[in-house]
Amino acid sequence: MGWISIASIAGIVLVALFVLGLILARLYQRASKKVSFVRTGFGEEKVIMERRRAGVAGVP
């Protein structure tokens, strides 16, 4: 395996991590000061309020 192969694999991994970060950032929702929301699913309901910049990744 030459250095070009290793660099290619490293580049692909970095691009994949960047895309994953973009997806998670797009799905992340924060509760505002005036509005809270309830996340359902994943086993239980969870109320998300404005405390400590709380938020959750909302997966459709």
PyMOL Python script that loads the backbone (N, CA, C, O; Angstrom):
from pymol import cmd

cmd.read_pdbstr("""\
ATOM      1  N   MET A   1       0.841  -1.179   0.000  1.00  0.00           N
ATOM      2  CA  MET A   1       0.000   0.000   0.000  1.00  0.00           C
ATOM      3  C   MET A   1       0.884   1.239   0.000  1.00  0.00           C
ATOM      4  O   MET A   1       1.694   1.436   0.906  1.00  0.00           O
ATOM      5  N   GLY A   2       0.725   2.052  -0.999  1.00  0.00           N
ATOM      6  CA  GLY A   2       1.524   3.265  -1.081  1.00  0.00           C
ATOM      7  C   GLY A   2       0.898   4.401  -0.306  1.00  0.00           C
ATOM      8  O   GLY A   2      -0.208   4.289   0.221  1.00  0.00           O
ATOM      9  N   TRP A   3       1.625   5.489  -0.250  1.00  0.00           N
ATOM     10  CA  TRP A   3       1.129   6.634   0.509  1.00  0.00           C
ATOM     11  C   TRP A   3      -0.079   7.270  -0.161  1.00  0.00           C
ATOM     12  O   TRP A   3      -0.893   7.908   0.507  1.00  0.00           O
ATOM     13  N   ILE A   4      -0.206   7.103  -1.476  1.00  0.00           N
ATOM     14  CA  ILE A   4      -1.373   7.649  -2.177  1.00  0.00           C
ATOM     15  C   ILE A   4      -2.638   6.905  -1.753  1.00  0.00           C
ATOM     16  O   ILE A   4      -3.688   7.523  -1.581  1.00  0.00           O
ATOM     17  N   SER A   5      -2.549   5.599  -1.586  1.00  0.00           N
ATOM     18  CA  SER A   5      -3.699   4.811  -1.138  1.00  0.00           C
ATOM     19  C   SER A   5      -4.111   5.208   0.276  1.00  0.00           C
ATOM     20  O   SER A   5      -5.297   5.362   0.567  1.00  0.00           O
ATOM     21  N   ILE A   6      -3.138   5.368   1.133  1.00  0.00           N
ATOM     22  CA  ILE A   6      -3.425   5.748   2.518  1.00  0.00           C
ATOM     23  C   ILE A   6      -4.034   7.150   2.565  1.00  0.00           C
ATOM     24  O   ILE A   6      -4.974   7.392   3.321  1.00  0.00           O
ATOM     25  N   ALA A   7      -3.506   8.064   1.767  1.00  0.00           N
ATOM     26  CA  ALA A   7      -4.052   9.421   1.723  1.00  0.00           C
ATOM     27  C   ALA A   7      -5.476   9.416   1.169  1.00  0.00           C
ATOM     28  O   ALA A   7      -6.321  10.182   1.632  1.00  0.00           O
ATOM     29  N   SER A   8      -5.745   8.571   0.194  1.00  0.00           N
ATOM     30  CA  SER A   8      -7.096   8.474  -0.372  1.00  0.00           C
ATOM     31  C   SER A   8      -8.086   7.965   0.664  1.00  0.00           C
ATOM     32  O   SER A   8      -9.182   8.509   0.799  1.00  0.00           O
ATOM     33  N   ILE A   9      -7.708   6.933   1.389  1.00  0.00           N
ATOM     34  CA  ILE A   9      -8.579   6.378   2.431  1.00  0.00           C
ATOM     35  C   ILE A   9      -8.812   7.412   3.529  1.00  0.00           C
ATOM     36  O   ILE A   9      -9.937   7.577   4.001  1.00  0.00           O
ATOM     37  N   ALA A  10      -7.753   8.107   3.934  1.00  0.00           N
ATOM     38  CA  ALA A  10      -7.896   9.139   4.962  1.00  0.00           C
ATOM     39  C   ALA A  10      -8.808  10.262   4.475  1.00  0.00           C
ATOM     40  O   ALA A  10      -9.614  10.778   5.249  1.00  0.00           O
ATOM     41  N   GLY A  11      -8.695  10.641   3.221  1.00  0.00           N
ATOM     42  CA  GLY A  11      -9.558  11.677   2.656  1.00  0.00           C
ATOM     43  C   GLY A  11     -11.013  11.256   2.638  1.00  0.00           C
ATOM     44  O   GLY A  11     -11.897  12.051   2.959  1.00  0.00           O
ATOM     45  N   ILE A  12     -11.269  10.010   2.263  1.00  0.00           N
ATOM     46  CA  ILE A  12     -12.639   9.493   2.239  1.00  0.00           C
ATOM     47  C   ILE A  12     -13.228   9.480   3.645  1.00  0.00           C
ATOM     48  O   ILE A  12     -14.388   9.845   3.836  1.00  0.00           O
ATOM     49  N   VAL A  13     -12.440   9.064   4.626  1.00  0.00           N
ATOM     50  CA  VAL A  13     -12.908   9.034   6.016  1.00  0.00           C
ATOM     51  C   VAL A  13     -13.218  10.451   6.504  1.00  0.00           C
ATOM     52  O   VAL A  13     -14.233  10.668   7.164  1.00  0.00           O
ATOM     53  N   LEU A  14     -12.355  11.409   6.185  1.00  0.00           N
ATOM     54  CA  LEU A  14     -12.600  12.790   6.607  1.00  0.00           C
ATOM     55  C   LEU A  14     -13.858  13.364   5.961  1.00  0.00           C
ATOM     56  O   LEU A  14     -14.632  14.057   6.622  1.00  0.00           O
ATOM     57  N   VAL A  15     -14.066  13.085   4.686  1.00  0.00           N
ATOM     58  CA  VAL A  15     -15.270  13.562   4.007  1.00  0.00           C
ATOM     59  C   VAL A  15     -16.511  12.921   4.625  1.00  0.00           C
ATOM     60  O   VAL A  15     -17.521  13.596   4.821  1.00  0.00           O
ATOM     61  N   ALA A  16     -16.443  11.620   4.934  1.00  0.00           N
ATOM     62  CA  ALA A  16     -17.579  10.928   5.545  1.00  0.00           C
ATOM     63  C   ALA A  16     -17.903  11.524   6.916  1.00  0.00           C
ATOM     64  O   ALA A  16     -19.075  11.716   7.240  1.00  0.00           O
ATOM     65  N   LEU A  17     -16.890  11.816   7.720  1.00  0.00           N
ATOM     66  CA  LEU A  17     -17.115  12.429   9.033  1.00  0.00           C
ATOM     67  C   LEU A  17     -17.702  13.834   8.893  1.00  0.00           C
ATOM     68  O   LEU A  17     -18.564  14.226   9.680  1.00  0.00           O
ATOM     69  N   PHE A  18     -17.247  14.581   7.911  1.00  0.00           N
ATOM     70  CA  PHE A  18     -17.772  15.921   7.668  1.00  0.00           C
ATOM     71  C   PHE A  18     -19.244  15.861   7.276  1.00  0.00           C
ATOM     72  O   PHE A  18     -20.053  16.646   7.772  1.00  0.00           O
ATOM     73  N   VAL A  19     -19.592  14.939   6.394  1.00  0.00           N
ATOM     74  CA  VAL A  19     -20.985  14.781   5.962  1.00  0.00           C
ATOM     75  C   VAL A  19     -21.855  14.349   7.139  1.00  0.00           C
ATOM     76  O   VAL A  19     -22.970  14.848   7.292  1.00  0.00           O
ATOM     77  N   LEU A  20     -21.370  13.436   7.967  1.00  0.00           N
ATOM     78  CA  LEU A  20     -22.113  13.007   9.150  1.00  0.00           C
ATOM     79  C   LEU A  20     -22.349  14.181  10.096  1.00  0.00           C
ATOM     80  O   LEU A  20     -23.441  14.322  10.646  1.00  0.00           O
ATOM     81  N   GLY A  21     -21.346  15.015  10.288  1.00  0.00           N
ATOM     82  CA  GLY A  21     -21.502  16.203  11.125  1.00  0.00           C
ATOM     83  C   GLY A  21     -22.532  17.171  10.569  1.00  0.00           C
ATOM     84  O   GLY A  21     -23.310  17.750  11.326  1.00  0.00           O
ATOM     85  N   LEU A  22     -22.544  17.353   9.250  1.00  0.00           N
ATOM     86  CA  LEU A  22     -23.548  18.218   8.628  1.00  0.00           C
ATOM     87  C   LEU A  22     -24.955  17.675   8.833  1.00  0.00           C
ATOM     88  O   LEU A  22     -25.882  18.434   9.113  1.00  0.00           O
ATOM     89  N   ILE A  23     -25.114  16.373   8.694  1.00  0.00           N
ATOM     90  CA  ILE A  23     -26.432  15.760   8.879  1.00  0.00           C
ATOM     91  C   ILE A  23     -26.912  15.943  10.315  1.00  0.00           C
ATOM     92  O   ILE A  23     -28.059  16.328  10.542  1.00  0.00           O
ATOM     93  N   LEU A  24     -26.042  15.671  11.281  1.00  0.00           N
ATOM     94  CA  LEU A  24     -26.431  15.824  12.688  1.00  0.00           C
ATOM     95  C   LEU A  24     -26.719  17.284  13.034  1.00  0.00           C
ATOM     96  O   LEU A  24     -27.642  17.561  13.800  1.00  0.00           O
ATOM     97  N   ALA A  25     -25.952  18.210  12.490  1.00  0.00           N
ATOM     98  CA  ALA A  25     -26.204  19.630  12.746  1.00  0.00           C
ATOM     99  C   ALA A  25     -27.540  20.059  12.157  1.00  0.00           C
ATOM    100  O   ALA A  25     -28.235  20.893  12.736  1.00  0.00           O
ATOM    101  N   ARG A  26     -27.898  19.502  11.027  1.00  0.00           N
ATOM    102  CA  ARG A  26     -29.177  19.840  10.381  1.00  0.00           C
ATOM    103  C   ARG A  26     -30.361  19.296  11.185  1.00  0.00           C
ATOM    104  O   ARG A  26     -31.416  19.930  11.233  1.00  0.00           O
ATOM    105  N   LEU A  27     -30.199  18.130  11.816  1.00  0.00           N
ATOM    106  CA  LEU A  27     -31.287  17.509  12.562  1.00  0.00           C
ATOM    107  C   LEU A  27     -31.417  18.036  13.992  1.00  0.00           C
ATOM    108  O   LEU A  27     -32.455  17.842  14.625  1.00  0.00           O
ATOM    109  N   TYR A  28     -30.372  18.706  14.513  1.00  0.00           N
ATOM    110  CA  TYR A  28     -30.380  19.168  15.899  1.00  0.00           C
ATOM    111  C   TYR A  28     -31.359  20.316  16.067  1.00  0.00           C
ATOM    112  O   TYR A  28     -31.342  21.271  15.289  1.00  0.00           O
ATOM    113  N   GLN A  29     -32.212  20.226  17.081  1.00  0.00           N
ATOM    114  CA  GLN A  29     -33.197  21.266  17.363  1.00  0.00           C
ATOM    115  C   GLN A  29     -33.039  21.715  18.805  1.00  0.00           C
ATOM    116  O   GLN A  29     -32.913  20.898  19.717  1.00  0.00           O
ATOM    117  N   ARG A  30     -33.047  23.023  18.993  1.00  0.00           N
ATOM    118  CA  ARG A  30     -32.970  23.576  20.341  1.00  0.00           C
ATOM    119  C   ARG A  30     -34.303  24.168  20.724  1.00  0.00           C
ATOM    120  O   ARG A  30     -35.042  24.676  19.881  1.00  0.00           O
ATOM    121  N   ALA A  31     -34.600  24.097  21.994  1.00  0.00           N
ATOM    122  CA  ALA A  31     -35.817  24.733  22.508  1.00  0.00           C
ATOM    123  C   ALA A  31     -35.515  26.206  22.756  1.00  0.00           C
ATOM    124  O   ALA A  31     -34.465  26.547  23.301  1.00  0.00           O
ATOM    125  N   SER A  32     -36.435  27.075  22.357  1.00  0.00           N
ATOM    126  CA  SER A  32     -36.245  28.508  22.582  1.00  0.00           C
ATOM    127  C   SER A  32     -36.712  28.878  23.993  1.00  0.00           C
ATOM    128  O   SER A  32     -37.180  28.023  24.744  1.00  0.00           O
ATOM    129  N   LYS A  33     -36.580  30.144  24.338  1.00  0.00           N
ATOM    130  CA  LYS A  33     -36.994  30.596  25.667  1.00  0.00           C
ATOM    131  C   LYS A  33     -38.495  30.486  25.865  1.00  0.00           C
ATOM    132  O   LYS A  33     -38.957  30.265  26.984  1.00  0.00           O
ATOM    133  N   LYS A  34     -39.260  30.636  24.796  1.00  0.00           N
ATOM    134  CA  LYS A  34     -40.713  30.645  24.914  1.00  0.00           C
ATOM    135  C   LYS A  34     -41.358  29.318  24.558  1.00  0.00           C
ATOM    136  O   LYS A  34     -42.539  29.113  24.837  1.00  0.00           O
ATOM    137  N   VAL A  35     -40.618  28.429  23.958  1.00  0.00           N
ATOM    138  CA  VAL A  35     -41.217  27.185  23.460  1.00  0.00           C
ATOM    139  C   VAL A  35     -40.390  25.998  23.933  1.00  0.00           C
ATOM    140  O   VAL A  35     -39.161  26.016  23.866  1.00  0.00           O
ATOM    141  N   SER A  36     -41.067  24.983  24.404  1.00  0.00           N
ATOM    142  CA  SER A  36     -40.406  23.709  24.683  1.00  0.00           C
ATOM    143  C   SER A  36     -41.059  22.672  23.786  1.00  0.00           C
ATOM    144  O   SER A  36     -42.127  22.921  23.226  1.00  0.00           O
ATOM    145  N   PHE A  37     -40.439  21.528  23.644  1.00  0.00           N
ATOM    146  CA  PHE A  37     -41.053  20.480  22.848  1.00  0.00           C
ATOM    147  C   PHE A  37     -40.825  19.133  23.497  1.00  0.00           C
ATOM    148  O   PHE A  37     -39.931  18.970  24.327  1.00  0.00           O
ATOM    149  N   VAL A  38     -41.638  18.177  23.112  1.00  0.00           N
ATOM    150  CA  VAL A  38     -41.579  16.833  23.680  1.00  0.00           C
ATOM    151  C   VAL A  38     -41.074  15.883  22.614  1.00  0.00           C
ATOM    152  O   VAL A  38     -41.655  15.773  21.534  1.00  0.00           O
ATOM    153  N   ARG A  39     -40.003  15.209  22.924  1.00  0.00           N
ATOM    154  CA  ARG A  39     -39.475  14.199  22.020  1.00  0.00           C
ATOM    155  C   ARG A  39     -40.075  12.859  22.410  1.00  0.00           C
ATOM    156  O   ARG A  39     -39.978  12.451  23.567  1.00  0.00           O
ATOM    157  N   THR A  40     -40.683  12.181  21.474  1.00  0.00           N
ATOM    158  CA  THR A  40     -41.238  10.854  21.732  1.00  0.00           C
ATOM    159  C   THR A  40     -40.410   9.829  20.974  1.00  0.00           C
ATOM    160  O   THR A  40     -39.663  10.166  20.056  1.00  0.00           O
ATOM    161  N   GLY A  41     -40.555   8.593  21.371  1.00  0.00           N
ATOM    162  CA  GLY A  41     -39.783   7.533  20.734  1.00  0.00           C
ATOM    163  C   GLY A  41     -38.528   7.239  21.525  1.00  0.00           C
ATOM    164  O   GLY A  41     -38.292   7.837  22.575  1.00  0.00           O
ATOM    165  N   PHE A  42     -37.734   6.333  21.029  1.00  0.00           N
ATOM    166  CA  PHE A  42     -36.506   5.902  21.697  1.00  0.00           C
ATOM    167  C   PHE A  42     -36.772   5.457  23.131  1.00  0.00           C
ATOM    168  O   PHE A  42     -35.928   5.644  24.008  1.00  0.00           O
ATOM    169  N   GLY A  43     -37.959   4.861  23.373  1.00  0.00           N
ATOM    170  CA  GLY A  43     -38.241   4.272  24.668  1.00  0.00           C
ATOM    171  C   GLY A  43     -39.074   5.109  25.617  1.00  0.00           C
ATOM    172  O   GLY A  43     -39.805   4.548  26.433  1.00  0.00           O
ATOM    173  N   GLU A  44     -38.994   6.419  25.546  1.00  0.00           N
ATOM    174  CA  GLU A  44     -39.736   7.239  26.503  1.00  0.00           C
ATOM    175  C   GLU A  44     -39.936   8.639  25.940  1.00  0.00           C
ATOM    176  O   GLU A  44     -39.287   9.036  24.972  1.00  0.00           O
ATOM    177  N   GLU A  45     -40.851   9.381  26.568  1.00  0.00           N
ATOM    178  CA  GLU A  45     -41.042  10.783  26.216  1.00  0.00           C
ATOM    179  C   GLU A  45     -40.051  11.624  27.002  1.00  0.00           C
ATOM    180  O   GLU A  45     -39.748  11.320  28.156  1.00  0.00           O
ATOM    181  N   LYS A  46     -39.551  12.669  26.385  1.00  0.00           N
ATOM    182  CA  LYS A  46     -38.607  13.550  27.057  1.00  0.00           C
ATOM    183  C   LYS A  46     -38.973  14.988  26.721  1.00  0.00           C
ATOM    184  O   LYS A  46     -39.109  15.347  25.552  1.00  0.00           O
ATOM    185  N   VAL A  47     -39.131  15.811  27.757  1.00  0.00           N
ATOM    186  CA  VAL A  47     -39.464  17.218  27.561  1.00  0.00           C
ATOM    187  C   VAL A  47     -38.161  17.998  27.438  1.00  0.00           C
ATOM    188  O   VAL A  47     -37.297  17.920  28.311  1.00  0.00           O
ATOM    189  N   ILE A  48     -38.027  18.746  26.355  1.00  0.00           N
ATOM    190  CA  ILE A  48     -36.835  19.551  26.108  1.00  0.00           C
ATOM    191  C   ILE A  48     -37.199  21.007  26.368  1.00  0.00           C
ATOM    192  O   ILE A  48     -38.074  21.568  25.708  1.00  0.00           O
ATOM    193  N   MET A  49     -36.513  21.614  27.346  1.00  0.00           N
ATOM    194  CA  MET A  49     -36.769  23.017  27.673  1.00  0.00           C
ATOM    195  C   MET A  49     -35.475  23.802  27.493  1.00  0.00           C
ATOM    196  O   MET A  49     -34.448  23.230  27.127  1.00  0.00           O
ATOM    197  N   GLU A  50     -35.516  25.103  27.746  1.00  0.00           N
ATOM    198  CA  GLU A  50     -34.433  26.014  27.421  1.00  0.00           C
ATOM    199  C   GLU A  50     -33.241  25.944  28.384  1.00  0.00           C
ATOM    200  O   GLU A  50     -32.260  26.658  28.178  1.00  0.00           O
ATOM    201  N   ARG A  51     -33.294  25.137  29.389  1.00  0.00           N
ATOM    202  CA  ARG A  51     -32.207  25.097  30.365  1.00  0.00           C
ATOM    203  C   ARG A  51     -30.886  24.681  29.725  1.00  0.00           C
ATOM    204  O   ARG A  51     -30.825  23.687  29.000  1.00  0.00           O
ATOM    205  N   ARG A  52     -29.862  25.422  29.989  1.00  0.00           N
ATOM    206  CA  ARG A  52     -28.498  25.119  29.547  1.00  0.00           C
ATOM    207  C   ARG A  52     -28.408  24.807  28.060  1.00  0.00           C
ATOM    208  O   ARG A  52     -27.709  23.881  27.650  1.00  0.00           O
ATOM    209  N   ARG A  53     -29.113  25.581  27.266  1.00  0.00           N
ATOM    210  CA  ARG A  53     -29.075  25.435  25.815  1.00  0.00           C
ATOM    211  C   ARG A  53     -29.384  24.007  25.396  1.00  0.00           C
ATOM    212  O   ARG A  53     -28.722  23.444  24.525  1.00  0.00           O
ATOM    213  N   ALA A  54     -30.408  23.426  26.033  1.00  0.00           N
ATOM    214  CA  ALA A  54     -30.774  22.040  25.783  1.00  0.00           C
ATOM    215  C   ALA A  54     -31.307  21.875  24.370  1.00  0.00           C
ATOM    216  O   ALA A  54     -31.923  22.780  23.807  1.00  0.00           O
ATOM    217  N   GLY A  55     -31.061  20.726  23.825  1.00  0.00           N
ATOM    218  CA  GLY A  55     -31.556  20.409  22.495  1.00  0.00           C
ATOM    219  C   GLY A  55     -31.491  18.914  22.273  1.00  0.00           C
ATOM    220  O   GLY A  55     -31.046  18.157  23.136  1.00  0.00           O
ATOM    221  N   VAL A  56     -31.941  18.502  21.106  1.00  0.00           N
ATOM    222  CA  VAL A  56     -31.962  17.085  20.781  1.00  0.00           C
ATOM    223  C   VAL A  56     -31.875  16.942  19.269  1.00  0.00           C
ATOM    224  O   VAL A  56     -32.346  17.804  18.528  1.00  0.00           O
ATOM    225  N   ALA A  57     -31.274  15.856  18.818  1.00  0.00           N
ATOM    226  CA  ALA A  57     -31.244  15.559  17.386  1.00  0.00           C
ATOM    227  C   ALA A  57     -32.540  14.846  17.032  1.00  0.00           C
ATOM    228  O   ALA A  57     -32.789  13.733  17.495  1.00  0.00           O
ATOM    229  N   GLY A  58     -33.356  15.480  16.219  1.00  0.00           N
ATOM    230  CA  GLY A  58     -34.648  14.916  15.829  1.00  0.00           C
ATOM    231  C   GLY A  58     -34.519  14.108  14.555  1.00  0.00           C
ATOM    232  O   GLY A  58     -34.409  14.672  13.466  1.00  0.00           O
ATOM    233  N   VAL A  59     -34.531  12.805  14.681  1.00  0.00           N
ATOM    234  CA  VAL A  59     -34.419  11.934  13.512  1.00  0.00           C
ATOM    235  C   VAL A  59     -35.824  11.623  13.018  1.00  0.00           C
ATOM    236  O   VAL A  59     -36.633  11.078  13.768  1.00  0.00           O
ATOM    237  N   PRO A  60     -36.129  11.962  11.764  1.00  0.00           N
ATOM    238  CA  PRO A  60     -37.483  11.706  11.257  1.00  0.00           C
ATOM    239  C   PRO A  60     -37.798  10.227  11.148  1.00  0.00           C
ATOM    240  O   PRO A  60     -38.898   9.858  10.737  1.00  0.00           O
TER     241      PRO A  60
END
""", "prot")
cmd.dss("prot")
cmd.show_as("cartoon", "prot")
cmd.util.cbc("prot")
cmd.orient("prot")
